[in-house]
Amino acid sequence: MTFRSVFLFAVAMTSTLCASPDSTSSAYPVLRPKNTVVFIGDSITDGGRARTGQDYNHTMGQGYAFILAAMLGDQLAERDLTFINRGISGNSVSDLQARWKTDVLDLKPDVLSILVGVNDTFFPRKGGETVEQYEQGYDTLLRETLAALPGVKIVLGQPFLLPVGKFKDNYPASFAELKKRQAAVDRLAAKYQLPVIRYQEAFDAACRRAPADHWSWDGVHPHYAGHGLMAEEWMKTVSAMR
């Protein structure tokens, strides 16, 4: 991503949020004063975040979660929002289950953003993992969260894959496997009436503007341009939530 594209992205987001004082106060109605926003998932969310101490330069990592915390923390400063990153590289749904109480329920988020599925598809733990296990585990997390935190707003991130690196030559077969998890996310979203951030569709459209390796360096992890695109899609989806 060039300096010009970063600048244009910032201008576009600023224009969206700050066209006038009235538009700023009415933007993102789901994000209310003093709200806590928690991002959880795998390495895409992790973004190399700091784990310990008060290292506020790195607490949100270097990916889409950081971009969102920076942009919204600035433009919605009067709401005094708190952003927390709980992504961990390599995690699957079963890993999230093991740490859900500490990293989600105990934090009592007002808005919860979940992105998980790539590791469940391509890097399953010893013994394997089926689509059914992925969906059942994910379902349990959502059910328990809505029961424990009745007022929480949840947004589901669609797992995605691009034809880059080891996925390039056999992309159709690899994508067919991931698509099964995407369908599971859609079923869960319908069951619990939750919004889905359509990352795959956004990247597919973006690949008509620039090659896939502009957006991701290995098919799974985005470049900075890809994280910028993810942040933009997140904003579009969350801005429509109530």
C-alpha positions as semicolon CSV with decimal commas, in nm:
position;residue;x (nm);y (nm);z (nm)
1;M;0,000;0,000;0,000
2;T;0,151;0,332;-0,104
3;F;0,150;0,647;0,105
4;R;-0,108;0,789;-0,135
5;S;-0,343;0,493;-0,085
6;V;-0,303;0,513;0,294
7;F;-0,377;0,883;0,277
8;L;-0,685;0,832;0,059
9;F;-0,813;0,555;0,290
10;A;-0,772;0,783;0,592
11;V;-0,945;1,069;0,412
12;A;-1,233;0,844;0,307
13;M;-1,285;0,711;0,658
14;T;-1,254;1,057;0,809
15;S;-1,507;1,194;0,562
16;T;-1,747;0,912;0,649
17;L;-1,722;0,972;1,020
18;C;-1,665;1,345;1,038
19;A;-1,863;1,516;0,767
20;S;-2,022;1,723;1,045
21;P;-2,059;1,716;1,424
22;D;-2,407;1,570;1,381
23;S;-2,283;1,288;1,156
24;T;-2,007;1,201;1,402
25;S;-2,252;1,174;1,691
26;S;-2,482;0,946;1,492
27;A;-2,218;0,723;1,331
28;Y;-2,183;0,364;1,451
29;P;-2,488;0,359;1,681
30;V;-2,387;0,016;1,814
31;L;-2,071;0,171;1,963
32;R;-2,197;0,354;2,269
33;P;-2,003;0,565;2,522
34;K;-1,766;0,362;2,742
35;N;-1,820;0,046;2,534
36;T;-1,556;-0,228;2,517
37;V;-1,484;-0,387;2,179
38;V;-1,307;-0,724;2,181
39;F;-1,148;-0,883;1,874
40;I;-1,077;-1,256;1,897
41;G;-0,945;-1,512;1,652
42;D;-0,621;-1,645;1,508
43;S;-0,303;-1,490;1,365
44;I;-0,490;-1,260;1,129
45;T;-0,638;-1,087;1,433
46;D;-0,328;-1,138;1,651
47;G;-0,112;-0,926;1,421
48;G;0,194;-0,968;1,642
49;R;0,033;-0,800;1,942
50;A;0,217;-0,758;2,273
51;R;0,114;-1,014;2,536
52;T;0,232;-0,860;2,863
53;G;0,293;-0,525;3,024
54;Q;0,156;-0,186;2,928
55;D;0,314;-0,165;2,583
56;Y;0,047;0,052;2,424
57;N;0,249;0,080;2,102
58;H;0,179;-0,287;2,035
59;T;-0,120;-0,393;2,241
60;M;-0,349;-0,409;1,935
61;G;-0,097;-0,572;1,702
62;Q;-0,030;-0,450;1,349
63;G;-0,338;-0,560;1,158
64;Y;-0,700;-0,468;1,097
65;A;-0,781;-0,457;1,471
66;F;-0,510;-0,194;1,520
67;I;-0,636;0,011;1,224
68;L;-0,990;0,003;1,363
69;A;-0,885;0,094;1,716
70;A;-0,675;0,381;1,581
71;M;-0,938;0,520;1,344
72;L;-1,243;0,478;1,566
73;G;-1,055;0,571;1,882
74;D;-0,972;0,901;1,715
75;Q;-1,294;0,979;1,532
76;L;-1,521;0,864;1,816
77;A;-1,297;0,995;2,093
78;E;-1,585;1,148;2,284
79;R;-1,728;0,797;2,340
80;D;-1,413;0,680;2,523
81;L;-1,421;0,333;2,366
82;T;-1,189;0,055;2,482
83;F;-1,044;-0,184;2,222
84;I;-0,894;-0,520;2,321
85;N;-0,720;-0,771;2,094
86;R;-0,734;-1,137;2,195
87;G;-0,622;-1,299;1,871
88;I;-0,367;-1,580;1,907
89;S;-0,172;-1,720;1,614
90;G;-0,260;-2,077;1,520
91;N;-0,592;-2,083;1,702
92;S;-0,892;-2,284;1,591
93;V;-1,241;-2,300;1,743
94;S;-1,126;-2,561;1,996
95;D;-0,851;-2,324;2,112
96;L;-1,100;-2,043;2,152
97;Q;-1,320;-2,272;2,362
98;A;-1,031;-2,336;2,600
99;R;-0,976;-1,965;2,670
100;W;-1,323;-1,820;2,610
101;K;-1,404;-1,742;2,974
102;T;-1,083;-1,549;3,034
103;D;-1,049;-1,381;2,696
104;V;-1,415;-1,302;2,627
105;L;-1,668;-1,356;2,905
106;D;-1,454;-1,209;3,184
107;L;-1,385;-0,900;2,971
108;K;-1,761;-0,837;2,933
109;P;-1,743;-0,688;2,585
110;D;-2,025;-0,475;2,453
111;V;-1,921;-0,560;2,097
112;L;-1,748;-0,887;2,008
113;S;-1,578;-0,948;1,673
114;I;-1,489;-1,310;1,589
115;L;-1,274;-1,437;1,301
116;V;-1,177;-1,804;1,300
117;G;-1,173;-2,088;1,048
118;V;-0,850;-2,100;0,849
119;N;-0,661;-2,313;1,101
120;D;-0,967;-2,535;1,144
121;T;-0,957;-2,598;0,767
122;F;-0,590;-2,628;0,676
123;F;-0,398;-2,680;1,001
124;P;-0,619;-2,900;1,222
125;R;-0,481;-3,037;1,544
126;K;-0,369;-3,397;1,577
127;G;-0,660;-3,625;1,514
128;G;-0,823;-3,388;1,264
129;E;-1,133;-3,176;1,282
130;T;-1,448;-3,198;1,076
131;V;-1,672;-2,919;0,952
132;E;-1,935;-3,048;1,194
133;Q;-1,696;-3,013;1,487
134;Y;-1,609;-2,660;1,377
135;E;-1,973;-2,560;1,355
136;Q;-2,073;-2,729;1,680
137;G;-1,785;-2,572;1,871
138;Y;-1,856;-2,230;1,725
139;D;-2,226;-2,271;1,805
140;T;-2,141;-2,348;2,168
141;L;-1,931;-2,032;2,195
142;L;-2,210;-1,815;2,058
143;R;-2,479;-1,976;2,272
144;E;-2,275;-1,944;2,592
145;T;-2,180;-1,585;2,515
146;L;-2,536;-1,469;2,447
147;A;-2,652;-1,641;2,766
148;A;-2,376;-1,490;2,982
149;L;-2,382;-1,145;2,822
150;P;-2,740;-1,082;2,706
151;G;-2,668;-0,731;2,577
152;V;-2,355;-0,814;2,376
153;K;-2,347;-0,735;2,004
154;I;-2,158;-0,999;1,804
155;V;-2,025;-0,973;1,450
156;L;-1,885;-1,276;1,268
157;G;-1,589;-1,246;1,033
158;Q;-1,602;-1,468;0,726
159;P;-1,283;-1,679;0,693
160;F;-1,117;-1,620;0,357
161;L;-0,849;-1,754;0,124
162;L;-0,660;-1,607;-0,171
163;P;-0,471;-1,788;-0,452
164;V;-0,123;-1,703;-0,325
165;G;0,176;-1,910;-0,213
166;K;0,113;-2,279;-0,158
167;F;-0,259;-2,227;-0,228
168;K;-0,205;-2,085;-0,576
169;D;-0,169;-2,403;-0,782
170;N;-0,453;-2,595;-0,618
171;Y;-0,672;-2,303;-0,518
172;P;-1,012;-2,441;-0,631
173;A;-0,976;-2,753;-0,413
174;S;-0,841;-2,556;-0,115
175;F;-1,112;-2,295;-0,143
176;A;-1,379;-2,564;-0,165
177;E;-1,272;-2,684;0,180
178;L;-1,274;-2,335;0,329
179;K;-1,610;-2,264;0,171
180;K;-1,760;-2,535;0,391
181;R;-1,656;-2,331;0,697
182;Q;-1,788;-2,014;0,537
183;A;-2,123;-2,186;0,495
184;A;-2,113;-2,290;0,861
185;V;-2,057;-1,928;0,963
186;D;-2,354;-1,825;0,750
187;R;-2,574;-2,087;0,916
188;L;-2,473;-1,970;1,262
189;A;-2,530;-1,607;1,165
190;A;-2,881;-1,695;1,048
191;K;-2,950;-1,900;1,362
192;Y;-2,851;-1,621;1,600
193;Q;-2,941;-1,330;1,371
194;L;-2,587;-1,196;1,360
195;P;-2,417;-0,990;1,088
196;V;-2,131;-1,137;0,882
197;I;-1,837;-0,937;0,751
198;R;-1,797;-1,062;0,392
199;Y;-1,419;-1,064;0,374
200;Q;-1,401;-1,322;0,092
201;E;-1,625;-1,118;-0,135
202;A;-1,429;-0,803;-0,054
203;F;-1,097;-0,969;-0,139
204;D;-1,242;-1,124;-0,456
205;A;-1,351;-0,779;-0,571
206;A;-1,017;-0,629;-0,468
207;C;-0,833;-0,887;-0,680
208;R;-0,996;-0,733;-0,986
209;R;-0,813;-0,411;-0,901
210;A;-0,476;-0,561;-0,810
211;P;-0,325;-0,912;-0,805
212;A;-0,398;-1,143;-0,513
213;D;-0,041;-1,114;-0,385
214;H;-0,097;-0,740;-0,339
215;W;-0,352;-0,822;-0,070
216;S;-0,198;-1,132;0,091
217;W;0,154;-1,268;0,107
218;D;0,064;-1,636;0,155
219;G;-0,306;-1,665;0,077
220;V;-0,404;-1,661;0,445
221;H;-0,237;-1,357;0,602
222;P;-0,304;-1,013;0,453
223;H;-0,044;-0,756;0,356
224;Y;-0,100;-0,412;0,506
225;A;-0,323;-0,337;0,206
226;G;-0,533;-0,641;0,292
227;H;-0,563;-0,536;0,656
228;G;-0,676;-0,194;0,537
229;L;-0,941;-0,361;0,324
230;M;-1,054;-0,573;0,620
231;A;-1,085;-0,265;0,841
232;E;-1,297;-0,097;0,578
233;E;-1,529;-0,399;0,548
234;W;-1,557;-0,422;0,926
235;M;-1,659;-0,057;0,941
236;K;-1,921;-0,104;0,669
237;T;-2,081;-0,395;0,852
238;V;-2,063;-0,256;1,205
239;S;-2,189;0,088;1,098
240;A;-2,520;-0,077;1,004
241;M;-2,561;-0,254;1,340
242;R;-2,802;-0,127;1,602
